[in-house]
Amino acid sequence: MGTAASPVNDVKKQPGESRDSGVPGSDRFLTLREAAEVLRLHPRTVREYIRRGEIQGRLIGRRWRIRRKDLDSFFEKAPTGWHFAQPSGDHK
């Protein structure tokens, strides 16, 4: 399970899949579905973040690939709370 600081450590391993590829964890590539599982979001939401440039991703063979370190970076930069209850004159 992930830590409070970084929940991105809990990608589920698929049957027959080995996570010991010799590639350091931060250089691993995740599929769109794996990235969505890590963030506990719908894959469409992750795809929208990629489209807006908030998460770095690449289309490789018509499939999205996201570097683990880019997902970690997105998480670290994400706001820690919702700011929807601001007074009407205080929009930033």
PDB file of N, CA, C and O in Angstrom:
ATOM      1  N   MET A   1       0.842  -1.184   0.000  1.00  0.00           N
ATOM      2  CA  MET A   1       0.000   0.000   0.000  1.00  0.00           C
ATOM      3  C   MET A   1       0.878   1.234   0.000  1.00  0.00           C
ATOM      4  O   MET A   1       1.976   1.203   0.556  1.00  0.00           O
ATOM      5  N   GLY A   2       0.429   2.312  -0.603  1.00  0.00           N
ATOM      6  CA  GLY A   2       1.201   3.541  -0.670  1.00  0.00           C
ATOM      7  C   GLY A   2       1.218   4.274   0.659  1.00  0.00           C
ATOM      8  O   GLY A   2       0.450   3.967   1.570  1.00  0.00           O
ATOM      9  N   THR A   3       2.093   5.230   0.746  1.00  0.00           N
ATOM     10  CA  THR A   3       2.180   6.041   1.955  1.00  0.00           C
ATOM     11  C   THR A   3       1.284   7.257   1.809  1.00  0.00           C
ATOM     12  O   THR A   3       0.769   7.533   0.726  1.00  0.00           O
ATOM     13  N   ALA A   4       1.103   7.980   2.903  1.00  0.00           N
ATOM     14  CA  ALA A   4       0.286   9.185   2.847  1.00  0.00           C
ATOM     15  C   ALA A   4       0.915  10.213   1.909  1.00  0.00           C
ATOM     16  O   ALA A   4       0.201  10.977   1.258  1.00  0.00           O
ATOM     17  N   ALA A   5       2.228  10.235   1.838  1.00  0.00           N
ATOM     18  CA  ALA A   5       2.918  11.206   0.992  1.00  0.00           C
ATOM     19  C   ALA A   5       2.839  10.821  -0.485  1.00  0.00           C
ATOM     20  O   ALA A   5       2.832  11.698  -1.349  1.00  0.00           O
ATOM     21  N   SER A   6       2.780   9.530  -0.783  1.00  0.00           N
ATOM     22  CA  SER A   6       2.774   9.099  -2.173  1.00  0.00           C
ATOM     23  C   SER A   6       2.025   7.780  -2.327  1.00  0.00           C
ATOM     24  O   SER A   6       2.606   6.715  -2.117  1.00  0.00           O
ATOM     25  N   PRO A   7       0.732   7.833  -2.695  1.00  0.00           N
ATOM     26  CA  PRO A   7      -0.031   6.611  -2.861  1.00  0.00           C
ATOM     27  C   PRO A   7       0.278   5.903  -4.165  1.00  0.00           C
ATOM     28  O   PRO A   7      -0.365   4.903  -4.486  1.00  0.00           O
ATOM     29  N   VAL A   8       1.245   6.393  -4.922  1.00  0.00           N
ATOM     30  CA  VAL A   8       1.528   5.822  -6.222  1.00  0.00           C
ATOM     31  C   VAL A   8       2.380   4.562  -6.140  1.00  0.00           C
ATOM     32  O   VAL A   8       2.902   4.110  -7.159  1.00  0.00           O
ATOM     33  N   ASN A   9       2.529   3.997  -4.972  1.00  0.00           N
ATOM     34  CA  ASN A   9       3.329   2.790  -4.821  1.00  0.00           C
ATOM     35  C   ASN A   9       2.504   1.520  -4.880  1.00  0.00           C
ATOM     36  O   ASN A   9       3.057   0.433  -4.710  1.00  0.00           O
ATOM     37  N   ASP A  10       1.189   1.613  -5.117  1.00  0.00           N
ATOM     38  CA  ASP A  10       0.357   0.433  -4.988  1.00  0.00           C
ATOM     39  C   ASP A  10      -0.304  -0.011  -6.291  1.00  0.00           C
ATOM     40  O   ASP A  10      -1.507  -0.270  -6.311  1.00  0.00           O
ATOM     41  N   VAL A  11       0.471  -0.103  -7.387  1.00  0.00           N
ATOM     42  CA  VAL A  11      -0.043  -0.634  -8.643  1.00  0.00           C
ATOM     43  C   VAL A  11      -0.194  -2.137  -8.477  1.00  0.00           C
ATOM     44  O   VAL A  11       0.716  -2.813  -7.997  1.00  0.00           O
ATOM     45  N   LYS A  12      -1.356  -2.658  -8.878  1.00  0.00           N
ATOM     46  CA  LYS A  12      -1.600  -4.095  -8.764  1.00  0.00           C
ATOM     47  C   LYS A  12      -0.831  -4.845  -9.835  1.00  0.00           C
ATOM     48  O   LYS A  12      -0.776  -4.419 -10.989  1.00  0.00           O
ATOM     49  N   LYS A  13      -0.240  -5.962  -9.448  1.00  0.00           N
ATOM     50  CA  LYS A  13       0.500  -6.788 -10.382  1.00  0.00           C
ATOM     51  C   LYS A  13      -0.474  -7.723 -11.087  1.00  0.00           C
ATOM     52  O   LYS A  13      -1.288  -8.380 -10.437  1.00  0.00           O
ATOM     53  N   GLN A  14      -0.393  -7.785 -12.403  1.00  0.00           N
ATOM     54  CA  GLN A  14      -1.250  -8.660 -13.184  1.00  0.00           C
ATOM     55  C   GLN A  14      -0.715 -10.083 -13.108  1.00  0.00           C
ATOM     56  O   GLN A  14       0.490 -10.267 -12.932  1.00  0.00           O
ATOM     57  N   PRO A  15      -1.576 -11.104 -13.237  1.00  0.00           N
ATOM     58  CA  PRO A  15      -1.107 -12.494 -13.208  1.00  0.00           C
ATOM     59  C   PRO A  15      -0.040 -12.730 -14.265  1.00  0.00           C
ATOM     60  O   PRO A  15      -0.198 -12.344 -15.423  1.00  0.00           O
ATOM     61  N   GLY A  16       1.043 -13.365 -13.851  1.00  0.00           N
ATOM     62  CA  GLY A  16       2.131 -13.676 -14.769  1.00  0.00           C
ATOM     63  C   GLY A  16       3.040 -12.505 -15.080  1.00  0.00           C
ATOM     64  O   GLY A  16       3.965 -12.642 -15.881  1.00  0.00           O
ATOM     65  N   GLU A  17       2.802 -11.365 -14.471  1.00  0.00           N
ATOM     66  CA  GLU A  17       3.599 -10.166 -14.748  1.00  0.00           C
ATOM     67  C   GLU A  17       4.686 -10.023 -13.704  1.00  0.00           C
ATOM     68  O   GLU A  17       4.433 -10.166 -12.508  1.00  0.00           O
ATOM     69  N   SER A  18       5.889  -9.744 -14.153  1.00  0.00           N
ATOM     70  CA  SER A  18       7.004  -9.549 -13.240  1.00  0.00           C
ATOM     71  C   SER A  18       7.333  -8.076 -13.142  1.00  0.00           C
ATOM     72  O   SER A  18       7.499  -7.403 -14.159  1.00  0.00           O
ATOM     73  N   ARG A  19       7.429  -7.566 -11.920  1.00  0.00           N
ATOM     74  CA  ARG A  19       7.797  -6.160 -11.713  1.00  0.00           C
ATOM     75  C   ARG A  19       9.312  -6.003 -11.616  1.00  0.00           C
ATOM     76  O   ARG A  19       9.801  -4.876 -11.530  1.00  0.00           O
ATOM     77  N   ASP A  20      10.067  -7.099 -11.628  1.00  0.00           N
ATOM     78  CA  ASP A  20      11.520  -7.032 -11.522  1.00  0.00           C
ATOM     79  C   ASP A  20      12.137  -7.022 -12.912  1.00  0.00           C
ATOM     80  O   ASP A  20      12.765  -7.999 -13.321  1.00  0.00           O
ATOM     81  N   SER A  21      11.963  -5.926 -13.639  1.00  0.00           N
ATOM     82  CA  SER A  21      12.459  -5.840 -15.008  1.00  0.00           C
ATOM     83  C   SER A  21      13.872  -5.285 -15.076  1.00  0.00           C
ATOM     84  O   SER A  21      14.437  -5.162 -16.163  1.00  0.00           O
ATOM     85  N   GLY A  22      14.455  -4.946 -13.917  1.00  0.00           N
ATOM     86  CA  GLY A  22      15.771  -4.346 -13.919  1.00  0.00           C
ATOM     87  C   GLY A  22      15.718  -2.841 -14.124  1.00  0.00           C
ATOM     88  O   GLY A  22      16.745  -2.167 -14.041  1.00  0.00           O
ATOM     89  N   VAL A  23      14.535  -2.308 -14.389  1.00  0.00           N
ATOM     90  CA  VAL A  23      14.369  -0.867 -14.591  1.00  0.00           C
ATOM     91  C   VAL A  23      13.984  -0.263 -13.241  1.00  0.00           C
ATOM     92  O   VAL A  23      13.044  -0.735 -12.600  1.00  0.00           O
ATOM     93  N   PRO A  24      14.699   0.776 -12.804  1.00  0.00           N
ATOM     94  CA  PRO A  24      14.330   1.411 -11.532  1.00  0.00           C
ATOM     95  C   PRO A  24      12.871   1.830 -11.534  1.00  0.00           C
ATOM     96  O   PRO A  24      12.326   2.162 -12.586  1.00  0.00           O
ATOM     97  N   GLY A  25      12.226   1.820 -10.366  1.00  0.00           N
ATOM     98  CA  GLY A  25      10.805   2.102 -10.233  1.00  0.00           C
ATOM     99  C   GLY A  25      10.363   3.396 -10.860  1.00  0.00           C
ATOM    100  O   GLY A  25       9.292   3.450 -11.463  1.00  0.00           O
ATOM    101  N   SER A  26      11.166   4.456 -10.735  1.00  0.00           N
ATOM    102  CA  SER A  26      10.737   5.743 -11.268  1.00  0.00           C
ATOM    103  C   SER A  26      10.843   5.803 -12.793  1.00  0.00           C
ATOM    104  O   SER A  26      10.273   6.702 -13.412  1.00  0.00           O
ATOM    105  N   ASP A  27      11.564   4.858 -13.407  1.00  0.00           N
ATOM    106  CA  ASP A  27      11.697   4.844 -14.861  1.00  0.00           C
ATOM    107  C   ASP A  27      10.734   3.858 -15.523  1.00  0.00           C
ATOM    108  O   ASP A  27      10.738   3.698 -16.743  1.00  0.00           O
ATOM    109  N   ARG A  28       9.902   3.195 -14.699  1.00  0.00           N
ATOM    110  CA  ARG A  28       8.932   2.259 -15.253  1.00  0.00           C
ATOM    111  C   ARG A  28       7.859   2.985 -16.036  1.00  0.00           C
ATOM    112  O   ARG A  28       7.525   4.130 -15.728  1.00  0.00           O
ATOM    113  N   PHE A  29       7.318   2.326 -17.044  1.00  0.00           N
ATOM    114  CA  PHE A  29       6.201   2.859 -17.795  1.00  0.00           C
ATOM    115  C   PHE A  29       4.924   2.190 -17.324  1.00  0.00           C
ATOM    116  O   PHE A  29       4.886   0.982 -17.092  1.00  0.00           O
ATOM    117  N   LEU A  30       3.881   2.992 -17.186  1.00  0.00           N
ATOM    118  CA  LEU A  30       2.578   2.486 -16.788  1.00  0.00           C
ATOM    119  C   LEU A  30       1.613   2.650 -17.952  1.00  0.00           C
ATOM    120  O   LEU A  30       1.741   3.576 -18.753  1.00  0.00           O
ATOM    121  N   THR A  31       0.654   1.750 -18.038  1.00  0.00           N
ATOM    122  CA  THR A  31      -0.420   1.924 -19.004  1.00  0.00           C
ATOM    123  C   THR A  31      -1.386   2.966 -18.452  1.00  0.00           C
ATOM    124  O   THR A  31      -1.294   3.355 -17.288  1.00  0.00           O
ATOM    125  N   LEU A  32      -2.296   3.404 -19.280  1.00  0.00           N
ATOM    126  CA  LEU A  32      -3.308   4.355 -18.841  1.00  0.00           C
ATOM    127  C   LEU A  32      -4.115   3.764 -17.687  1.00  0.00           C
ATOM    128  O   LEU A  32      -4.398   4.455 -16.708  1.00  0.00           O
ATOM    129  N   ARG A  33      -4.482   2.503 -17.798  1.00  0.00           N
ATOM    130  CA  ARG A  33      -5.265   1.841 -16.753  1.00  0.00           C
ATOM    131  C   ARG A  33      -4.481   1.728 -15.454  1.00  0.00           C
ATOM    132  O   ARG A  33      -5.034   1.960 -14.379  1.00  0.00           O
ATOM    133  N   GLU A  34      -3.193   1.374 -15.535  1.00  0.00           N
ATOM    134  CA  GLU A  34      -2.374   1.291 -14.323  1.00  0.00           C
ATOM    135  C   GLU A  34      -2.238   2.651 -13.655  1.00  0.00           C
ATOM    136  O   GLU A  34      -2.333   2.758 -12.432  1.00  0.00           O
ATOM    137  N   ALA A  35      -2.013   3.696 -14.458  1.00  0.00           N
ATOM    138  CA  ALA A  35      -1.905   5.049 -13.905  1.00  0.00           C
ATOM    139  C   ALA A  35      -3.210   5.447 -13.221  1.00  0.00           C
ATOM    140  O   ALA A  35      -3.195   6.053 -12.150  1.00  0.00           O
ATOM    141  N   ALA A  36      -4.335   5.105 -13.841  1.00  0.00           N
ATOM    142  CA  ALA A  36      -5.639   5.410 -13.246  1.00  0.00           C
ATOM    143  C   ALA A  36      -5.827   4.650 -11.932  1.00  0.00           C
ATOM    144  O   ALA A  36      -6.364   5.205 -10.973  1.00  0.00           O
ATOM    145  N   GLU A  37      -5.398   3.404 -11.874  1.00  0.00           N
ATOM    146  CA  GLU A  37      -5.496   2.620 -10.639  1.00  0.00           C
ATOM    147  C   GLU A  37      -4.661   3.244  -9.527  1.00  0.00           C
ATOM    148  O   GLU A  37      -5.104   3.325  -8.381  1.00  0.00           O
ATOM    149  N   VAL A  38      -3.460   3.682  -9.866  1.00  0.00           N
ATOM    150  CA  VAL A  38      -2.572   4.293  -8.878  1.00  0.00           C
ATOM    151  C   VAL A  38      -3.230   5.536  -8.282  1.00  0.00           C
ATOM    152  O   VAL A  38      -3.218   5.727  -7.066  1.00  0.00           O
ATOM    153  N   LEU A  39      -3.801   6.379  -9.140  1.00  0.00           N
ATOM    154  CA  LEU A  39      -4.411   7.630  -8.688  1.00  0.00           C
ATOM    155  C   LEU A  39      -5.854   7.438  -8.223  1.00  0.00           C
ATOM    156  O   LEU A  39      -6.475   8.367  -7.706  1.00  0.00           O
ATOM    157  N   ARG A  40      -6.378   6.237  -8.409  1.00  0.00           N
ATOM    158  CA  ARG A  40      -7.774   5.923  -8.076  1.00  0.00           C
ATOM    159  C   ARG A  40      -8.734   6.860  -8.820  1.00  0.00           C
ATOM    160  O   ARG A  40      -9.654   7.443  -8.246  1.00  0.00           O
ATOM    161  N   LEU A  41      -8.470   6.975 -10.128  1.00  0.00           N
ATOM    162  CA  LEU A  41      -9.291   7.776 -11.025  1.00  0.00           C
ATOM    163  C   LEU A  41      -9.753   6.909 -12.183  1.00  0.00           C
ATOM    164  O   LEU A  41      -9.235   5.811 -12.390  1.00  0.00           O
ATOM    165  N   HIS A  42     -10.712   7.393 -12.925  1.00  0.00           N
ATOM    166  CA  HIS A  42     -11.153   6.699 -14.142  1.00  0.00           C
ATOM    167  C   HIS A  42     -10.105   6.951 -15.232  1.00  0.00           C
ATOM    168  O   HIS A  42      -9.535   8.040 -15.288  1.00  0.00           O
ATOM    169  N   PRO A  43      -9.843   5.971 -16.093  1.00  0.00           N
ATOM    170  CA  PRO A  43      -8.868   6.179 -17.177  1.00  0.00           C
ATOM    171  C   PRO A  43      -9.176   7.400 -18.046  1.00  0.00           C
ATOM    172  O   PRO A  43      -8.254   8.058 -18.530  1.00  0.00           O
ATOM    173  N   ARG A  44     -10.464   7.713 -18.251  1.00  0.00           N
ATOM    174  CA  ARG A  44     -10.808   8.907 -19.031  1.00  0.00           C
ATOM    175  C   ARG A  44     -10.308  10.181 -18.358  1.00  0.00           C
ATOM    176  O   ARG A  44      -9.896  11.126 -19.032  1.00  0.00           O
ATOM    177  N   THR A  45     -10.346  10.203 -17.029  1.00  0.00           N
ATOM    178  CA  THR A  45      -9.865  11.373 -16.291  1.00  0.00           C
ATOM    179  C   THR A  45      -8.359  11.522 -16.474  1.00  0.00           C
ATOM    180  O   THR A  45      -7.864  12.628 -16.693  1.00  0.00           O
ATOM    181  N   VAL A  46      -7.632  10.414 -16.385  1.00  0.00           N
ATOM    182  CA  VAL A  46      -6.183  10.456 -16.589  1.00  0.00           C
ATOM    183  C   VAL A  46      -5.868  10.891 -18.018  1.00  0.00           C
ATOM    184  O   VAL A  46      -4.953  11.685 -18.236  1.00  0.00           O
ATOM    185  N   ARG A  47      -6.619  10.379 -18.989  1.00  0.00           N
ATOM    186  CA  ARG A  47      -6.415  10.774 -20.386  1.00  0.00           C
ATOM    187  C   ARG A  47      -6.644  12.279 -20.561  1.00  0.00           C
ATOM    188  O   ARG A  47      -5.934  12.925 -21.331  1.00  0.00           O
ATOM    189  N   GLU A  48      -7.621  12.833 -19.860  1.00  0.00           N
ATOM    190  CA  GLU A  48      -7.881  14.271 -19.931  1.00  0.00           C
ATOM    191  C   GLU A  48      -6.724  15.064 -19.323  1.00  0.00           C
ATOM    192  O   GLU A  48      -6.328  16.094 -19.868  1.00  0.00           O
ATOM    193  N   TYR A  49      -6.184  14.595 -18.205  1.00  0.00           N
ATOM    194  CA  TYR A  49      -5.004  15.250 -17.621  1.00  0.00           C
ATOM    195  C   TYR A  49      -3.836  15.231 -18.605  1.00  0.00           C
ATOM    196  O   TYR A  49      -3.093  16.208 -18.706  1.00  0.00           O
ATOM    197  N   ILE A  50      -3.672  14.124 -19.329  1.00  0.00           N
ATOM    198  CA  ILE A  50      -2.605  14.042 -20.334  1.00  0.00           C
ATOM    199  C   ILE A  50      -2.882  15.039 -21.455  1.00  0.00           C
ATOM    200  O   ILE A  50      -1.977  15.756 -21.884  1.00  0.00           O
ATOM    201  N   ARG A  51      -4.125  15.090 -21.932  1.00  0.00           N
ATOM    202  CA  ARG A  51      -4.495  16.004 -23.010  1.00  0.00           C
ATOM    203  C   ARG A  51      -4.225  17.457 -22.630  1.00  0.00           C
ATOM    204  O   ARG A  51      -3.797  18.254 -23.464  1.00  0.00           O
ATOM    205  N   ARG A  52      -4.481  17.797 -21.356  1.00  0.00           N
ATOM    206  CA  ARG A  52      -4.257  19.170 -20.887  1.00  0.00           C
ATOM    207  C   ARG A  52      -2.802  19.437 -20.535  1.00  0.00           C
ATOM    208  O   ARG A  52      -2.448  20.572 -20.215  1.00  0.00           O
ATOM    209  N   GLY A  53      -1.947  18.411 -20.586  1.00  0.00           N
ATOM    210  CA  GLY A  53      -0.534  18.590 -20.290  1.00  0.00           C
ATOM    211  C   GLY A  53      -0.194  18.542 -18.812  1.00  0.00           C
ATOM    212  O   GLY A  53       0.928  18.872 -18.428  1.00  0.00           O
ATOM    213  N   GLU A  54      -1.139  18.137 -17.979  1.00  0.00           N
ATOM    214  CA  GLU A  54      -0.888  18.064 -16.538  1.00  0.00           C
ATOM    215  C   GLU A  54      -0.132  16.794 -16.153  1.00  0.00           C
ATOM    216  O   GLU A  54       0.580  16.766 -15.148  1.00  0.00           O
ATOM    217  N   ILE A  55      -0.289  15.761 -16.945  1.00  0.00           N
ATOM    218  CA  ILE A  55       0.493  14.524 -16.794  1.00  0.00           C
ATOM    219  C   ILE A  55       1.189  14.306 -18.127  1.00  0.00           C
ATOM    220  O   ILE A  55       0.571  14.420 -19.185  1.00  0.00           O
ATOM    221  N   GLN A  56       2.481  13.993 -18.070  1.00  0.00           N
ATOM    222  CA  GLN A  56       3.233  13.695 -19.280  1.00  0.00           C
ATOM    223  C   GLN A  56       2.944  12.262 -19.702  1.00  0.00           C
ATOM    224  O   GLN A  56       3.024  11.346 -18.885  1.00  0.00           O
ATOM    225  N   GLY A  57       2.611  12.066 -20.960  1.00  0.00           N
ATOM    226  CA  GLY A  57       2.342  10.730 -21.473  1.00  0.00           C
ATOM    227  C   GLY A  57       2.691  10.672 -22.948  1.00  0.00           C
ATOM    228  O   GLY A  57       2.778  11.702 -23.618  1.00  0.00           O
ATOM    229  N   ARG A  58       2.889   9.470 -23.447  1.00  0.00           N
ATOM    230  CA  ARG A  58       3.218   9.268 -24.861  1.00  0.00           C
ATOM    231  C   ARG A  58       2.343   8.167 -25.427  1.00  0.00           C
ATOM    232  O   ARG A  58       2.061   7.171 -24.762  1.00  0.00           O
ATOM    233  N   LEU A  59       1.923   8.362 -26.656  1.00  0.00           N
ATOM    234  CA  LEU A  59       1.231   7.307 -27.383  1.00  0.00           C
ATOM    235  C   LEU A  59       2.293   6.434 -28.057  1.00  0.00           C
ATOM    236  O   LEU A  59       3.066   6.906 -28.890  1.00  0.00           O
ATOM    237  N   ILE A  60       2.314   5.176 -27.685  1.00  0.00           N
ATOM    238  CA  ILE A  60       3.251   4.226 -28.283  1.00  0.00           C
ATOM    239  C   ILE A  60       2.417   3.058 -28.790  1.00  0.00           C
ATOM    240  O   ILE A  60       1.808   2.330 -28.007  1.00  0.00           O
ATOM    241  N   GLY A  61       2.397   2.888 -30.090  1.00  0.00           N
ATOM    242  CA  GLY A  61       1.588   1.822 -30.668  1.00  0.00           C
ATOM    243  C   GLY A  61       0.109   1.979 -30.355  1.00  0.00           C
ATOM    244  O   GLY A  61      -0.568   0.991 -30.066  1.00  0.00           O
ATOM    245  N   ARG A  62      -0.399   3.192 -30.407  1.00  0.00           N
ATOM    246  CA  ARG A  62      -1.804   3.526 -30.136  1.00  0.00           C
ATOM    247  C   ARG A  62      -2.211   3.266 -28.687  1.00  0.00           C
ATOM    248  O   ARG A  62      -3.401   3.185 -28.383  1.00  0.00           O
ATOM    249  N   ARG A  63      -1.237   3.137 -27.799  1.00  0.00           N
ATOM    250  CA  ARG A  63      -1.491   2.937 -26.370  1.00  0.00           C
ATOM    251  C   ARG A  63      -0.737   3.981 -25.575  1.00  0.00           C
ATOM    252  O   ARG A  63       0.419   4.281 -25.872  1.00  0.00           O
ATOM    253  N   TRP A  64      -1.388   4.536 -24.561  1.00  0.00           N
ATOM    254  CA  TRP A  64      -0.731   5.526 -23.710  1.00  0.00           C
ATOM    255  C   TRP A  64       0.257   4.856 -22.779  1.00  0.00           C
ATOM    256  O   TRP A  64      -0.008   3.787 -22.230  1.00  0.00           O
ATOM    257  N   ARG A  65       1.413   5.506 -22.609  1.00  0.00           N
ATOM    258  CA  ARG A  65       2.412   5.085 -21.632  1.00  0.00           C
ATOM    259  C   ARG A  65       2.792   6.306 -20.813  1.00  0.00           C
ATOM    260  O   ARG A  65       3.044   7.383 -21.355  1.00  0.00           O
ATOM    261  N   ILE A  66       2.828   6.123 -19.506  1.00  0.00           N
ATOM    262  CA  ILE A  66       3.135   7.206 -18.581  1.00  0.00           C
ATOM    263  C   ILE A  66       4.299   6.756 -17.717  1.00  0.00           C
ATOM    264  O   ILE A  66       4.257   5.674 -17.131  1.00  0.00           O
ATOM    265  N   ARG A  67       5.329   7.572 -17.635  1.00  0.00           N
ATOM    266  CA  ARG A  67       6.454   7.241 -16.751  1.00  0.00           C
ATOM    267  C   ARG A  67       6.018   7.375 -15.313  1.00  0.00           C
ATOM    268  O   ARG A  67       5.289   8.299 -14.951  1.00  0.00           O
ATOM    269  N   ARG A  68       6.466   6.449 -14.504  1.00  0.00           N
ATOM    270  CA  ARG A  68       6.128   6.460 -13.085  1.00  0.00           C
ATOM    271  C   ARG A  68       6.556   7.770 -12.430  1.00  0.00           C
ATOM    272  O   ARG A  68       5.827   8.328 -11.610  1.00  0.00           O
ATOM    273  N   LYS A  69       7.750   8.259 -12.799  1.00  0.00           N
ATOM    274  CA  LYS A  69       8.241   9.499 -12.189  1.00  0.00           C
ATOM    275  C   LYS A  69       7.371  10.687 -12.582  1.00  0.00           C
ATOM    276  O   LYS A  69       7.228  11.623 -11.795  1.00  0.00           O
ATOM    277  N   ASP A  70       6.779  10.675 -13.793  1.00  0.00           N
ATOM    278  CA  ASP A  70       5.887  11.752 -14.204  1.00  0.00           C
ATOM    279  C   ASP A  70       4.576  11.700 -13.416  1.00  0.00           C
ATOM    280  O   ASP A  70       4.002  12.739 -13.090  1.00  0.00           O
ATOM    281  N   LEU A  71       4.108  10.498 -13.113  1.00  0.00           N
ATOM    282  CA  LEU A  71       2.902  10.349 -12.296  1.00  0.00           C
ATOM    283  C   LEU A  71       3.174  10.818 -10.869  1.00  0.00           C
ATOM    284  O   LEU A  71       2.336  11.481 -10.258  1.00  0.00           O
ATOM    285  N   ASP A  72       4.349  10.470 -10.341  1.00  0.00           N
ATOM    286  CA  ASP A  72       4.738  10.937  -9.008  1.00  0.00           C
ATOM    287  C   ASP A  72       4.815  12.458  -8.974  1.00  0.00           C
ATOM    288  O   ASP A  72       4.369  13.086  -8.014  1.00  0.00           O
ATOM    289  N   SER A  73       5.385  13.055 -10.032  1.00  0.00           N
ATOM    290  CA  SER A  73       5.508  14.505 -10.109  1.00  0.00           C
ATOM    291  C   SER A  73       4.128  15.167 -10.148  1.00  0.00           C
ATOM    292  O   SER A  73       3.906  16.174  -9.476  1.00  0.00           O
ATOM    293  N   PHE A  74       3.215  14.613 -10.922  1.00  0.00           N
ATOM    294  CA  PHE A  74       1.848  15.126 -10.985  1.00  0.00           C
ATOM    295  C   PHE A  74       1.215  15.098  -9.596  1.00  0.00           C
ATOM    296  O   PHE A  74       0.579  16.063  -9.173  1.00  0.00           O
ATOM    297  N   PHE A  75       1.395  13.987  -8.897  1.00  0.00           N
ATOM    298  CA  PHE A  75       0.816  13.849  -7.559  1.00  0.00           C
ATOM    299  C   PHE A  75       1.401  14.884  -6.595  1.00  0.00           C
ATOM    300  O   PHE A  75       0.668  15.491  -5.815  1.00  0.00           O
ATOM    301  N   GLU A  76       2.704  15.081  -6.649  1.00  0.00           N
ATOM    302  CA  GLU A  76       3.358  16.024  -5.740  1.00  0.00           C
ATOM    303  C   GLU A  76       2.909  17.466  -6.002  1.00  0.00           C
ATOM    304  O   GLU A  76       2.857  18.274  -5.074  1.00  0.00           O
ATOM    305  N   LYS A  77       2.587  17.792  -7.252  1.00  0.00           N
ATOM    306  CA  LYS A  77       2.169  19.155  -7.604  1.00  0.00           C
ATOM    307  C   LYS A  77       0.670  19.381  -7.406  1.00  0.00           C
ATOM    308  O   LYS A  77       0.205  20.519  -7.461  1.00  0.00           O
ATOM    309  N   ALA A  78      -0.085  18.312  -7.177  1.00  0.00           N
ATOM    310  CA  ALA A  78      -1.546  18.428  -7.051  1.00  0.00           C
ATOM    311  C   ALA A  78      -1.907  19.222  -5.802  1.00  0.00           C
ATOM    312  O   ALA A  78      -1.212  19.139  -4.790  1.00  0.00           O
ATOM    313  N   PRO A  79      -2.992  19.989  -5.869  1.00  0.00           N
ATOM    314  CA  PRO A  79      -3.423  20.746  -4.687  1.00  0.00           C
ATOM    315  C   PRO A  79      -3.784  19.808  -3.541  1.00  0.00           C
ATOM    316  O   PRO A  79      -4.218  18.677  -3.757  1.00  0.00           O
ATOM    317  N   THR A  80      -3.596  20.298  -2.329  1.00  0.00           N
ATOM    318  CA  THR A  80      -3.879  19.461  -1.160  1.00  0.00           C
ATOM    319  C   THR A  80      -5.316  19.590  -0.685  1.00  0.00           C
ATOM    320  O   THR A  80      -5.727  18.862   0.218  1.00  0.00           O
ATOM    321  N   GLY A  81      -6.088  20.495  -1.266  1.00  0.00           N
ATOM    322  CA  GLY A  81      -7.477  20.658  -0.872  1.00  0.00           C
ATOM    323  C   GLY A  81      -8.276  21.359  -1.939  1.00  0.00           C
ATOM    324  O   GLY A  81      -7.731  21.858  -2.923  1.00  0.00           O
ATOM    325  N   TRP A  82      -9.565  21.390  -1.735  1.00  0.00           N
ATOM    326  CA  TRP A  82     -10.460  22.073  -2.659  1.00  0.00           C
ATOM    327  C   TRP A  82     -10.618  23.516  -2.228  1.00  0.00           C
ATOM    328  O   TRP A  82     -10.732  23.803  -1.036  1.00  0.00           O
ATOM    329  N   HIS A  83     -10.625  24.419  -3.181  1.00  0.00           N
ATOM    330  CA  HIS A  83     -10.749  25.846  -2.889  1.00  0.00           C
ATOM    331  C   HIS A  83     -11.978  26.426  -3.570  1.00  0.00           C
ATOM    332  O   HIS A  83     -11.917  27.522  -4.128  1.00  0.00           O
ATOM    333  N   PHE A  84     -13.087  25.710  -3.530  1.00  0.00           N
ATOM    334  CA  PHE A  84     -14.286  26.163  -4.212  1.00  0.00           C
ATOM    335  C   PHE A  84     -15.141  27.095  -3.379  1.00  0.00           C
ATOM    336  O   PHE A  84     -16.105  27.661  -3.895  1.00  0.00           O
ATOM    337  N   ALA A  85     -14.819  27.273  -2.106  1.00  0.00           N
ATOM    338  CA  ALA A  85     -15.640  28.089  -1.218  1.00  0.00           C
ATOM    339  C   ALA A  85     -15.035  29.475  -0.979  1.00  0.00           C
ATOM    340  O   ALA A  85     -15.227  30.060   0.087  1.00  0.00           O
ATOM    341  N   GLN A  86     -14.303  30.002  -1.971  1.00  0.00           N
ATOM    342  CA  GLN A  86     -13.697  31.316  -1.838  1.00  0.00           C
ATOM    343  C   GLN A  86     -14.763  32.396  -1.977  1.00  0.00           C
ATOM    344  O   GLN A  86     -15.750  32.199  -2.686  1.00  0.00           O
ATOM    345  N   PRO A  87     -14.579  33.537  -1.309  1.00  0.00           N
ATOM    346  CA  PRO A  87     -15.498  34.667  -1.504  1.00  0.00           C
ATOM    347  C   PRO A  87     -15.514  35.087  -2.983  1.00  0.00           C
ATOM    348  O   PRO A  87     -14.506  34.950  -3.677  1.00  0.00           O
ATOM    349  N   SER A  88     -16.624  35.584  -3.450  1.00  0.00           N
ATOM    350  CA  SER A  88     -16.800  35.867  -4.879  1.00  0.00           C
ATOM    351  C   SER A  88     -15.823  36.899  -5.443  1.00  0.00           C
ATOM    352  O   SER A  88     -15.539  36.859  -6.640  1.00  0.00           O
ATOM    353  N   GLY A  89     -15.305  37.807  -4.645  1.00  0.00           N
ATOM    354  CA  GLY A  89     -14.368  38.812  -5.142  1.00  0.00           C
ATOM    355  C   GLY A  89     -12.920  38.400  -5.089  1.00  0.00           C
ATOM    356  O   GLY A  89     -12.051  39.182  -5.476  1.00  0.00           O
ATOM    357  N   ASP A  90     -12.624  37.193  -4.620  1.00  0.00           N
ATOM    358  CA  ASP A  90     -11.257  36.750  -4.375  1.00  0.00           C
ATOM    359  C   ASP A  90     -10.777  35.701  -5.368  1.00  0.00           C
ATOM    360  O   ASP A  90     -10.035  34.806  -4.961  1.00  0.00           O
ATOM    361  N   HIS A  91     -11.144  35.751  -6.622  1.00  0.00           N
ATOM    362  CA  HIS A  91     -10.713  34.749  -7.591  1.00  0.00           C
ATOM    363  C   HIS A  91      -9.279  34.985  -7.984  1.00  0.00           C
ATOM    364  O   HIS A  91      -8.899  36.105  -8.323  1.00  0.00           O
ATOM    365  N   LYS A  92      -8.476  33.935  -7.943  1.00  0.00           N
ATOM    366  CA  LYS A  92      -7.052  34.046  -8.277  1.00  0.00           C
ATOM    367  C   LYS A  92      -6.732  33.251  -9.504  1.00  0.00           C
ATOM    368  O   LYS A  92      -5.581  33.223  -9.939  1.00  0.00           O
TER     369      LYS A  92
END
